[in-house]
Amino acid sequence: MAEIEINELQQFASDNYAGICPEAWQAMDAANRGHVTSYGDDPWTARAADTFRTLFETECDVYFVFNGTAANSLALASLCQSFHSVICSDQAHVETDECGAPEFFSNGSKLLVAASPEGKLTPEAIRELATKRSDIHYPKPRAVTLTQSTETGRVYTLAELRAISEECRSRGLSLHMDGARFANACASLGCSPAEMSWKSGVDVLCFGGAKNGMAMGEAVLFFDRASATDFDYRCKQAGQLAAKMRFLSAPWVGMLENGAWLRNAEHANSCARQFASQVAGIPSVRLAQPVEANAVFIEAPEKVLDNLRARGWSFYTFIGGAARFMFAWDSDPKRIEALSRDLRESAAA
């Protein structure tokens, strides 16, 4: 077989660029020994689900799917019928990056979008959309979805989550959390997963694994267990019931049982702060957003960004034109120093 060329120079365009962390890899290797039953009826899947219940300090229904789009879309579909609507930020991943999947899997539930310059919903924005109309010609609001941390790298505080939850409860709205970077938010606030989720009023959480050191896989946790009715059928219909489910669930055992999920997130967040501190004070370069998780957004003249690209650096500018740099479980501080140095020199050129 021909050898595949791999660029060994670490990039920070996405935390999806990173490989699999040792804890997840070792768990997959252990799960690969011998034969076990299929379609989730195996000891690895049962152990992973119980580990989630222990970590979150509560009974909950746990499901494993391949990716975040499926997790979010199927979770929201479980909360809504086709004539319902879901309130979200205009920068939410479900709105900007999931190709209409939430609407598709719910058979038409509409996303009601709130303007949110920082990517964060507020109780006031939810109230405005929830009360905008109440006639039968308008899709009835049924759920709210939050992205934690947000697409702009911001983190909802526990107080903000509770205020949003109270608003949802007062209006009969379910609360869903897109936690693709849930671990980074927990690490940022120094709070427990329970505090970040059900103790703050979240009904359904999609906990991201791919951005936290796994090859793939997200966990859908229903704290409102009635909402999980027939969710297993939704997963099957959507092509999310893995025949060899242990390879989706076993990495979670490796990640959760020894705290790797949190260590990975803490390292990624620390690297983001390192980069932000190193670029502070560079002429013509400024932070576009406060650094609260593992993302750094910088604003700079296009000439500076072009110079950085010419030096071999990859990054995206799809949110407000700012250059986004994402840091992962394996981000190398020396490589971050090289990026900072090249940015400084690009700005001086």
C-alpha positions as CSV (number, residue, x, y, z in Angstrom):
1,M,0.0,0.0,0.0
2,A,1.3,3.4,-0.9
3,E,2.4,5.6,2.0
4,I,0.2,8.5,2.8
5,E,1.9,11.9,3.1
6,I,1.1,13.6,6.4
7,N,2.0,17.1,7.4
8,E,3.7,16.8,10.7
9,L,3.6,20.5,11.5
10,Q,0.7,21.1,13.9
11,Q,-2.0,23.5,12.8
12,F,-4.6,25.3,14.8
13,A,-7.4,25.9,12.3
14,S,-9.6,23.4,14.1
15,D,-9.6,21.2,17.1
16,N,-10.9,18.4,14.8
17,Y,-7.4,18.3,13.3
18,A,-6.0,16.5,16.4
19,G,-5.6,12.8,16.6
20,I,-7.0,10.4,19.2
21,C,-5.7,10.8,22.8
22,P,-4.0,7.8,24.4
23,E,-6.9,7.1,26.8
24,A,-9.4,6.8,24.1
25,W,-7.0,4.8,21.9
26,Q,-6.2,2.3,24.7
27,A,-9.9,1.8,25.4
28,M,-10.6,1.1,21.8
29,D,-7.7,-1.4,21.7
30,A,-9.1,-3.1,24.8
31,A,-12.6,-3.3,23.2
32,N,-11.0,-4.8,20.0
33,R,-10.1,-8.0,21.9
34,G,-12.4,-10.9,21.4
35,H,-16.1,-10.9,20.4
36,V,-19.0,-9.2,22.1
37,T,-22.7,-8.7,21.1
38,S,-23.6,-6.0,18.7
39,Y,-25.8,-2.9,18.3
40,G,-25.1,-1.6,21.8
41,D,-26.0,-4.7,23.7
42,D,-22.4,-5.1,25.0
43,P,-20.6,-4.5,28.3
44,W,-18.6,-1.5,27.0
45,T,-21.7,0.4,26.1
46,A,-23.4,-0.4,29.4
47,R,-20.2,0.6,31.3
48,A,-19.9,3.9,29.4
49,A,-23.5,4.8,30.1
50,D,-23.1,4.0,33.8
51,T,-19.9,6.1,33.9
52,F,-21.9,9.1,32.5
53,R,-24.5,8.6,35.2
54,T,-21.8,8.6,37.8
55,L,-20.0,11.7,36.4
56,F,-23.3,13.6,36.2
57,E,-24.5,12.5,39.6
58,T,-27.9,11.4,38.4
59,E,-29.9,8.9,36.5
60,C,-30.3,9.7,32.8
61,D,-30.8,8.0,29.5
62,V,-27.6,7.8,27.5
63,Y,-27.2,7.2,23.7
64,F,-24.1,7.2,21.5
65,V,-24.1,8.5,17.9
66,F,-21.4,9.2,15.3
67,N,-21.3,13.0,15.2
68,G,-22.6,16.3,16.6
69,T,-25.0,17.0,13.7
70,A,-26.9,13.7,14.4
71,A,-26.8,14.3,18.2
72,N,-28.2,17.8,18.0
73,S,-30.8,17.1,15.3
74,L,-32.2,13.9,16.8
75,A,-32.2,15.4,20.3
76,L,-34.2,18.4,19.0
77,A,-36.5,16.2,17.0
78,S,-37.3,14.3,20.2
79,L,-38.4,17.5,21.8
80,C,-40.5,18.9,18.9
81,Q,-43.2,17.9,16.5
82,S,-43.2,19.2,12.9
83,F,-45.3,22.3,13.7
84,H,-43.0,23.4,16.6
85,S,-40.1,25.7,16.5
86,V,-36.7,25.9,18.2
87,I,-35.2,29.2,19.5
88,C,-31.4,29.5,18.8
89,S,-28.7,32.1,18.4
90,D,-28.0,33.3,14.8
91,Q,-24.5,31.9,15.3
92,A,-25.5,28.5,16.7
93,H,-24.1,25.5,15.0
94,V,-27.6,24.1,14.3
95,E,-28.3,27.2,12.3
96,T,-25.1,27.8,10.4
97,D,-23.4,24.5,10.0
98,E,-25.8,21.5,10.0
99,C,-27.2,21.8,6.5
100,G,-30.9,21.9,7.7
101,A,-30.5,18.6,9.6
102,P,-32.5,19.8,12.6
103,E,-35.4,20.7,10.4
104,F,-35.1,17.5,8.4
105,F,-35.1,15.1,11.3
106,S,-38.0,16.9,13.0
107,N,-40.0,16.8,9.8
108,G,-40.0,20.6,9.6
109,S,-39.6,22.2,13.0
110,K,-38.5,25.7,12.2
111,L,-35.4,27.4,13.8
112,L,-36.3,30.8,15.2
113,V,-33.1,32.8,15.2
114,A,-32.2,35.5,17.7
115,A,-29.5,38.1,16.8
116,S,-26.6,37.5,19.3
117,P,-23.3,39.4,18.5
118,E,-21.4,37.2,21.1
119,G,-23.2,34.0,20.0
120,K,-25.0,33.8,23.4
121,L,-28.8,33.8,23.9
122,T,-30.3,35.8,26.7
123,P,-33.7,35.4,28.5
124,E,-34.8,38.6,26.8
125,A,-34.1,37.3,23.3
126,I,-35.9,34.1,24.1
127,R,-38.9,35.9,25.5
128,E,-39.1,38.2,22.4
129,L,-39.2,35.2,20.0
130,A,-41.4,33.1,22.3
131,T,-44.0,35.8,22.6
132,K,-43.7,37.3,19.1
133,R,-46.9,35.6,17.9
134,S,-49.3,33.1,19.4
135,D,-51.7,32.5,16.4
136,I,-52.0,29.1,14.7
137,H,-50.3,30.4,11.6
138,Y,-46.9,30.6,13.4
139,P,-44.7,27.6,14.3
140,K,-45.3,27.2,18.1
141,P,-42.1,27.6,20.1
142,R,-41.3,24.4,21.9
143,A,-37.5,24.3,22.7
144,V,-34.4,26.4,23.1
145,T,-30.9,25.3,22.2
146,L,-27.7,26.7,23.5
147,T,-24.1,26.1,22.3
148,Q,-21.7,25.6,25.2
149,S,-19.1,26.9,24.6
150,T,-20.4,29.1,21.7
151,E,-19.2,29.3,18.2
152,T,-17.3,32.4,19.2
153,G,-15.6,30.8,22.1
154,R,-17.7,32.3,24.8
155,V,-19.0,30.4,27.8
156,Y,-22.4,30.7,29.5
157,T,-21.9,31.1,33.2
158,L,-24.0,29.1,35.6
159,A,-26.0,32.2,36.5
160,E,-26.8,32.8,32.8
161,L,-27.8,29.2,32.3
162,R,-30.1,29.3,35.2
163,A,-31.7,32.5,34.1
164,I,-32.3,31.0,30.7
165,S,-33.7,27.9,32.2
166,E,-36.1,29.9,34.3
167,E,-37.3,31.7,31.2
168,C,-37.8,28.4,29.5
169,R,-39.8,26.9,32.4
170,S,-42.0,29.9,32.6
171,R,-43.0,29.4,28.9
172,G,-43.1,25.6,28.7
173,L,-40.0,25.4,26.6
174,S,-37.5,22.5,26.8
175,L,-33.8,23.4,27.1
176,H,-31.2,21.6,24.9
177,M,-27.5,22.1,25.1
178,D,-25.1,21.5,22.1
179,G,-22.0,20.6,24.1
180,A,-19.6,19.9,21.3
181,R,-17.1,21.7,23.6
182,F,-18.9,21.0,26.9
183,A,-15.7,19.8,28.5
184,N,-13.9,23.1,27.6
185,A,-16.8,25.0,29.3
186,C,-16.6,22.9,32.4
187,A,-12.8,23.5,32.6
188,S,-13.3,27.2,32.0
189,L,-15.7,27.7,34.9
190,G,-14.2,25.0,37.2
191,C,-17.7,23.5,37.7
192,S,-19.0,20.0,37.6
193,P,-20.8,18.5,34.6
194,A,-23.9,18.2,36.8
195,E,-23.8,22.0,37.7
196,M,-23.4,22.8,34.0
197,S,-26.3,20.7,32.9
198,W,-29.3,19.3,34.8
199,K,-28.7,21.3,38.0
200,S,-28.9,24.5,35.8
201,G,-32.1,23.3,34.1
202,V,-30.8,21.6,30.9
203,D,-33.2,18.8,29.7
204,V,-31.0,17.2,27.0
205,L,-27.2,17.5,26.6
206,C,-25.1,16.5,23.6
207,F,-21.6,15.9,25.0
208,G,-18.9,16.2,22.3
209,G,-16.2,13.6,22.1
210,A,-14.5,14.3,18.8
211,K,-13.2,17.7,19.8
212,N,-12.1,16.4,23.2
213,G,-9.7,13.7,22.0
214,M,-11.8,10.9,20.5
215,A,-11.8,9.7,16.9
216,M,-15.6,10.3,16.6
217,G,-18.7,10.0,18.7
218,E,-21.0,12.1,20.7
219,A,-23.2,11.1,23.7
220,V,-26.8,12.3,24.0
221,L,-27.9,12.5,27.7
222,F,-31.6,12.9,28.5
223,F,-32.1,14.3,32.0
224,D,-35.8,14.7,31.2
225,R,-36.1,11.0,30.6
226,A,-39.6,11.2,29.2
227,S,-38.2,13.1,26.2
228,A,-36.1,10.0,25.4
229,T,-39.1,7.9,24.5
230,D,-38.3,6.0,21.3
231,F,-35.0,7.8,20.9
232,D,-33.4,4.5,20.1
233,Y,-35.7,4.2,17.1
234,R,-34.8,7.7,15.9
235,C,-31.1,6.7,16.1
236,K,-31.8,3.5,14.1
237,Q,-33.8,5.3,11.4
238,A,-31.1,8.0,11.1
239,G,-28.3,5.5,10.5
240,Q,-26.8,6.2,13.9
241,L,-27.2,2.7,15.5
242,A,-23.6,1.3,15.1
243,A,-23.4,-2.4,14.6
244,K,-20.1,-2.5,16.5
245,M,-21.3,0.1,19.1
246,R,-18.5,-0.7,21.5
247,F,-16.1,1.3,19.3
248,L,-18.3,4.4,19.9
249,S,-18.8,3.8,23.5
250,A,-15.5,2.3,24.8
251,P,-13.5,5.5,24.2
252,W,-15.8,7.3,26.6
253,V,-14.8,4.8,29.3
254,G,-11.2,5.7,28.7
255,M,-12.0,9.4,28.7
256,L,-14.3,9.6,31.7
257,E,-13.1,7.1,34.2
258,N,-9.7,8.7,34.8
259,G,-10.5,12.3,34.1
260,A,-8.9,12.6,30.7
261,W,-11.9,14.5,29.3
262,L,-11.2,17.3,31.8
263,R,-7.4,17.3,31.5
264,N,-7.7,17.5,27.7
265,A,-10.0,20.5,28.0
266,E,-7.9,22.2,30.5
267,H,-4.8,21.8,28.3
268,A,-6.7,23.2,25.3
269,N,-8.0,26.1,27.2
270,S,-4.6,26.9,28.6
271,C,-3.0,26.9,25.2
272,A,-5.7,29.3,24.0
273,R,-4.8,31.7,26.8
274,Q,-1.1,31.2,26.0
275,F,-1.6,32.3,22.4
276,A,-3.8,35.2,23.4
277,S,-1.2,36.5,25.8
278,Q,1.6,36.1,23.3
279,V,-0.2,38.2,20.6
280,A,-1.3,40.9,23.0
281,G,0.2,44.2,22.0
282,I,1.1,43.3,18.5
283,P,0.4,46.5,16.4
284,S,-2.8,46.2,14.2
285,V,-3.8,42.9,15.8
286,R,-6.5,42.7,18.4
287,L,-8.7,40.0,20.1
288,A,-12.1,40.0,18.5
289,Q,-13.6,38.0,21.5
290,P,-12.6,37.4,25.1
291,V,-10.8,34.1,25.4
292,E,-13.0,31.9,27.6
293,A,-12.5,28.3,26.3
294,N,-10.2,26.9,23.6
295,A,-10.8,29.4,20.8
296,V,-9.0,32.6,20.0
297,F,-10.4,35.0,17.4
298,I,-8.1,37.8,16.2
299,E,-8.8,40.8,13.9
300,A,-5.9,41.9,11.7
301,P,-5.5,43.6,8.3
302,E,-5.9,41.2,5.4
303,K,-2.2,41.8,4.5
304,V,-1.2,40.5,7.9
305,L,-3.4,37.4,7.5
306,D,-2.1,36.8,3.9
307,N,1.5,37.0,5.3
308,L,0.6,34.4,7.9
309,R,-0.9,32.1,5.3
310,A,2.2,32.5,3.2
311,R,4.2,31.2,6.1
312,G,2.2,28.0,6.0
313,W,-0.4,28.6,8.7
314,S,-4.0,27.5,8.2
315,F,-7.0,29.2,9.8
316,Y,-10.6,30.1,9.1
317,T,-12.3,33.5,8.9
318,F,-15.9,32.5,8.6
319,I,-17.3,34.2,11.7
320,G,-17.3,37.9,11.3
321,G,-14.1,38.0,9.3
322,A,-11.9,37.3,12.4
323,A,-9.2,34.7,12.1
324,R,-10.0,31.7,14.3
325,F,-7.4,29.5,16.0
326,M,-8.6,26.4,17.9
327,F,-6.5,24.5,20.4
328,A,-6.8,20.8,21.2
329,W,-5.8,18.2,23.7
330,D,-2.4,17.8,22.1
331,S,-1.6,21.4,21.2
332,D,2.2,22.0,21.4
333,P,3.2,25.1,23.3
334,K,6.4,25.4,21.2
335,R,4.3,25.3,18.0
336,I,2.1,28.1,19.5
337,E,5.2,30.1,20.1
338,A,6.1,29.7,16.4
339,L,2.6,30.9,15.4
340,S,2.9,33.9,17.7
341,R,6.3,34.8,16.3
342,D,5.1,34.5,12.7
343,L,2.1,36.6,13.5
344,R,4.3,39.3,15.1
345,E,6.7,39.3,12.1
346,S,3.8,39.3,9.6
347,A,2.4,42.4,11.3
348,A,5.7,44.1,11.2
349,A,6.3,43.3,7.5
